[in-house]
Each structure stands twice: as C-alpha cells, then as structure tokens.
Amino acid sequence: MSDSVDCVVIGAGVVGLACGAALAAAGHEVLVLEKAGLIGSETSSRNSEVIHAGIYYRPGSLKARLCRSGKERLYDYCHSRGVPHQRLGKLIVAPDDAQRERLVAIKAAALANDVSDLEWISGSEVAQLEPEIIAKLGLFSPSTGIVDSHALMLALEGDLATCGGMVVLNAPVIGAVCEKDAILLSIGGEDPMQLRARTVVNAAGLYAPTLAQEFKGLSSAHVPEAHYAIGHYYRLSGSHPFRHLVYPVPEEGGLGIHLTLDLGGQAKFGPDVRWITQPLYDFDDARFAQFVAAIQSYYPGLDSSRLHPDYTGIRPKLAGPGGGEQDFRIEGPAVHGVPGLVNLFGIESPGLTASLAIGEFVEALLRR
Ligand SMILES: Cc1cc2nc3c(=O)[nH]c(=O)nc-3n(C[C@H](O)[C@H](O)[C@H](O)COP(=O)(O)OP(=O)(O)OC[C@H]3O[C@@H](n4cnc5c(N)ncnc54)[C@H](O)[C@@H]3O)c2cc1C
C-alpha cells in the first residue's frame, strides 16, 4: 500500500520552494520533501545572496533568460512580501588595460541579453564611488542587488502553505519507479514509506543527478554526471567603507573573488573555485595567500589580519575543469519521455536570482 499525492517536489532549497509555490498557486496539491531537518540548509544558504543583472550568460540560454526575468520578478516579490533586499549596484573593475577587452566582451554579452543598463565608468569615477578600490576602468550595473535568501525561502514556504501545500522535513527520497501515469517514490528516514505522485520535480540541488540515477524507468542517457566546485568566503571584520558590490572580471568556473555586502552591512569576499570529488563543505584555509592577492588586485589597502574564514558553498556543475560554461538543464517529459517528471540539473548561479522564474518555467512544463 502507498499513499498518493498530485505533486511532489524533492528538495526545499530556494528552487524547490519556488517550484512548490508556483505549482500550488496553479492548483496542484503539493508536498515538498526535504531530507534535512530544516529548509534551505545547502546551496541556498551558502551563496553570495546577490540578485544578478543577467550579464554574463550565453544569449538565449536558460541562465540568461531566467536570470533576466527572474531578477525583475524577485525585486517585485521582495517588495510586495517584505523580503529584505537592496538594489546596491555593482562595479566590475579592471585593474589594467589588459582587461579592457574582457570588459568590452561583458558589455556586449549584457546587451545581447537585453541588459542595457550597464554603464562605462573611468578609474576616477570608480574612485568616487568606492575610494578604496583601484581600477583603470569599470562597468557599473545599477540593477544588481542583494537579498536575504532565508527570508525569501520563508516567504515561499508561506505561499506554498497558503495554497494548501506543505514542506515535510527529514524526508529523504531514496529511489523511485516511473510507472505509466505516476511515479512511486521511496522515502527513507525514521519513518520510511512509499508515496505515489502524478508529477515529481527533482530539485535536489547537488544531489539531483545521483538521485535521478535511482529513478527506474528514466534512461541514464538523461542523467548527467555530477561535478562539484567549492567556493570559500572570508568575512572582513570591523567597519569598512564599501557601498557597492565589487567584482573583478570573471574567471573560469565562477565570477571571481568579489566583495559582497550582506543586509546587515557586513563585507565578505569570495568565492574562489576549487574542484572537489565529493560535496563536503570543509573550509580549507590553505590558499589564504592567493585569496589576499586576488582581493588586493582591486583593494590594495586590504588589511589581511581582518579577514576571517566564514563559510563554503558548492556549485552543482555539469562539466569538470576546462568543460566550459554549462546551461541549466530543466528537463520535462518532452526531453526524457517520463510522464510527470521534471529534473533540474546544474542549478548553480544565478539560481537564486532566477528561482521564481524557474518555478514558473517548471509549472508550465507540467501544465495539464
Ligand atoms: C558559492 C556559490 C555562490 C552563489 N551565489 C549566487 C548569487 O549570488 N546569486 C545567485 O542568483 N545564485 C547564486 N548561487 C546559486 C544559488 O545559490 C543556487 O542556484 C540555488 O541556491 C540552488 O537552489 P536549489 O534549491 O536548487 O538547491 P539547494 O539549495 O541545494 O536545495 C536542494 C535541497 O534538496 C535537498 N535534497 C537533496 N537530496 C534530497 C533527497 N534525496 N530527498 C529530499 N531532499 C533532498 C537538500 O537537502 C537541499 O535542501 C551561488 C551558488 C554557490 C555555490
């Protein structure tokens, strides 16, 4: 015997919660199953909390489209639901002329992505905006901001509940059988059970590919290999002069070690990019010197004794080192042939910014 439900979302990160809220608002009976004892305990609470403008991504990609539409949806949502956020603006800075071409390419990519508000700023204008930052040239993105990701997730959980949905904690999904008109889920934990769902959204983040391997009836051809790239953050203790986010030009696998501010006004730097084989969050301080050097390339006055290890986050990658930028993979029945199933793979940055747009996209894929 097994219970049945209309729709199950696996994973209560920001993306799973946004999918759950969108599906519940569209009239589905939704359960969000979360293996941990609280919502948002993985990537959704281990990131830069930046609302990205949608600059860097390949034009036409899901990342580009969902970031741009998600950004506006997110600002509106935060405003209407009282989620703390700030449209601080961001500087992308080049310390020397050698990186001018990279900035030109970034501006062109932004325009190709319909992000038309990037402004060129000279070194002296950078100094006016951020006196401690040294740059030869820069770009200013006025629509970049920050958001309290936990408050956002609580608001989404509230929306889900308002529409009759529910998050079930300590409910790890350990396997599934894809049947003709439903998916039979096996749930482990202290109270193992089976649950039959007409539709299932696999939003398990770092674990989405390994979980999808356990779906009998889903061809392995539609399950990517999981790769992981960890990033470390250092907190700057004490007061600081910064009022904007400050980014170097991007590096492979990430956006470069940048300065972000949180809503409490605290400054932090990160994340770097290191490839790992298992998703473990251990903080490795061994590259502190490289970290300091990267920051000092644009903030030479950094007092490194004020930098302290803070936290790590892990990017769910779809290719390893040298594999290039990969798009989000959001795959419904039209791609893999399993009725009622949507897999979300590689939801790295800008997944937080795009979360509401991803929720709507998934709801549309499952529309009856
Ligand atoms: C270092 C870093 C910095 C980033 N910075 C930004 C940024 O500034 N702006 C931005 O827009 N994006 C950023 N991102 C990306 C953003 O954080 C993610 O795209 C987003 O949080 C992904 O949310 P998620 O819900 O898919 O995954 P997660 O938050 O990882 O949620 C997945 C959930 O699934 C649960 N789960 C896993 N397996 C199972 C199972 N078998 N059964 C039940 N539950 C399960 C997990 O416990 C987890 O709660 C960053 C990412 C990283 C790593």
Ligand as a Chemical Component Dictionary entry (heavy atoms), coordinates in Angstrom:
data_LIG
# 
_chem_comp.id                   LIG 
_chem_comp.type                 NON-POLYMER 
_chem_comp.pdbx_formal_charge   0 
_chem_comp.three_letter_code    LIG 
# 
loop_
_chem_comp_atom.comp_id 
_chem_comp_atom.atom_id 
_chem_comp_atom.alt_atom_id 
_chem_comp_atom.type_symbol 
_chem_comp_atom.charge 
_chem_comp_atom.model_Cartn_x 
_chem_comp_atom.model_Cartn_y 
_chem_comp_atom.model_Cartn_z 
_chem_comp_atom.pdbx_ordinal 
LIG C1  C1  C 0 29.337 29.669 -3.914 1  
LIG C2  C2  C 0 28.008 29.978 -4.565 2  
LIG C3  C3  C 0 27.616 31.300 -4.734 3  
LIG C4  C4  C 0 26.399 31.601 -5.346 4  
LIG N1  N1  N 0 25.998 32.896 -5.431 5  
LIG C5  C5  C 0 24.817 33.193 -6.016 6  
LIG C6  C6  C 0 24.370 34.528 -6.092 7  
LIG O1  O1  O 0 24.975 35.442 -5.565 8  
LIG N2  N2  N 0 23.219 34.779 -6.760 9  
LIG C7  C7  C 0 22.501 33.794 -7.354 10 
LIG O2  O2  O 0 21.493 34.092 -8.015 11 
LIG N3  N3  N 0 22.850 32.492 -7.232 12 
LIG C8  C8  C 0 23.982 32.181 -6.561 13 
LIG N4  N4  N 0 24.361 30.881 -6.415 14 
LIG C9  C9  C 0 23.476 29.836 -6.912 15 
LIG C10 C10 C 0 22.313 29.547 -5.949 16 
LIG O3  O3  O 0 22.747 29.557 -4.614 17 
LIG C11 C11 C 0 21.718 28.199 -6.310 18 
LIG O4  O4  O 0 21.418 28.180 -7.697 19 
LIG C12 C12 C 0 20.442 27.874 -5.560 20 
LIG O5  O5  O 0 20.592 28.095 -4.178 21 
LIG C13 C13 C 0 20.067 26.452 -5.834 22 
LIG O6  O6  O 0 18.926 26.136 -5.078 23 
LIG P1  P1  P 0 18.371 24.664 -5.092 24 
LIG O7  O7  O 0 17.069 24.709 -4.384 25 
LIG O8  O8  O 0 18.404 24.126 -6.484 26 
LIG O9  O9  O 0 19.466 23.792 -4.331 27 
LIG P2  P2  P 0 19.727 23.597 -2.752 28 
LIG O10 O10 O 0 19.649 24.863 -2.023 29 
LIG O11 O11 O 0 20.979 22.807 -2.632 30 
LIG O12 O12 O 0 18.493 22.720 -2.304 31 
LIG C14 C14 C 0 18.398 21.357 -2.612 32 
LIG C15 C15 C 0 17.685 20.714 -1.447 33 
LIG O13 O13 O 0 17.423 19.363 -1.766 34 
LIG C16 C16 C 0 17.577 18.591 -0.593 35 
LIG N5  N5  N 0 17.797 17.210 -1.005 36 
LIG C17 C17 C 0 18.876 16.691 -1.647 37 
LIG N6  N6  N 0 18.682 15.389 -1.881 38 
LIG C18 C18 C 0 17.456 15.055 -1.405 39 
LIG C19 C19 C 0 16.694 13.860 -1.348 40 
LIG N7  N7  N 0 17.173 12.708 -1.851 41 
LIG N8  N8  N 0 15.476 13.880 -0.765 42 
LIG C20 C20 C 0 14.982 15.050 -0.256 43 
LIG N9  N9  N 0 15.659 16.203 -0.260 44 
LIG C21 C21 C 0 16.882 16.221 -0.835 45 
LIG C22 C22 C 0 18.798 19.217 0.071  46 
LIG O14 O14 O 0 18.860 18.894 1.453  47 
LIG C23 C23 C 0 18.537 20.686 -0.191 48 
LIG O15 O15 O 0 17.828 21.299 0.856  49 
LIG C24 C24 C 0 25.557 30.556 -5.806 50 
LIG C25 C25 C 0 25.959 29.222 -5.625 51 
LIG C26 C26 C 0 27.165 28.939 -4.997 52 
LIG C27 C27 C 0 27.548 27.510 -4.772 53 
# 
loop_
_chem_comp_bond.comp_id 
_chem_comp_bond.atom_id_1 
_chem_comp_bond.atom_id_2 
_chem_comp_bond.value_order 
_chem_comp_bond.pdbx_ordinal 
LIG C1  C2  SING 1  
LIG C2  C3  SING 2  
LIG C2  C26 DOUB 3  
LIG C3  C4  DOUB 4  
LIG C4  N1  SING 5  
LIG C4  C24 SING 6  
LIG N1  C5  DOUB 7  
LIG C5  C6  SING 8  
LIG C5  C8  SING 9  
LIG C6  O1  DOUB 10 
LIG C6  N2  SING 11 
LIG N2  C7  SING 12 
LIG C7  O2  DOUB 13 
LIG C7  N3  SING 14 
LIG N3  C8  DOUB 15 
LIG C8  N4  SING 16 
LIG N4  C9  SING 17 
LIG N4  C24 SING 18 
LIG C9  C10 SING 19 
LIG C10 O3  SING 20 
LIG C10 C11 SING 21 
LIG C11 O4  SING 22 
LIG C11 C12 SING 23 
LIG C12 O5  SING 24 
LIG C12 C13 SING 25 
LIG C13 O6  SING 26 
LIG O6  P1  SING 27 
LIG P1  O7  DOUB 28 
LIG P1  O8  SING 29 
LIG P1  O9  SING 30 
LIG O9  P2  SING 31 
LIG P2  O10 DOUB 32 
LIG P2  O11 SING 33 
LIG P2  O12 SING 34 
LIG O12 C14 SING 35 
LIG C14 C15 SING 36 
LIG C15 O13 SING 37 
LIG C15 C23 SING 38 
LIG O13 C16 SING 39 
LIG C16 N5  SING 40 
LIG C16 C22 SING 41 
LIG N5  C17 SING 42 
LIG N5  C21 SING 43 
LIG C17 N6  DOUB 44 
LIG N6  C18 SING 45 
LIG C18 C19 SING 46 
LIG C18 C21 DOUB 47 
LIG C19 N7  SING 48 
LIG C19 N8  DOUB 49 
LIG N8  C20 SING 50 
LIG C20 N9  DOUB 51 
LIG N9  C21 SING 52 
LIG C22 O14 SING 53 
LIG C22 C23 SING 54 
LIG C23 O15 SING 55 
LIG C24 C25 DOUB 56 
LIG C25 C26 SING 57 
LIG C26 C27 SING 58 
# 
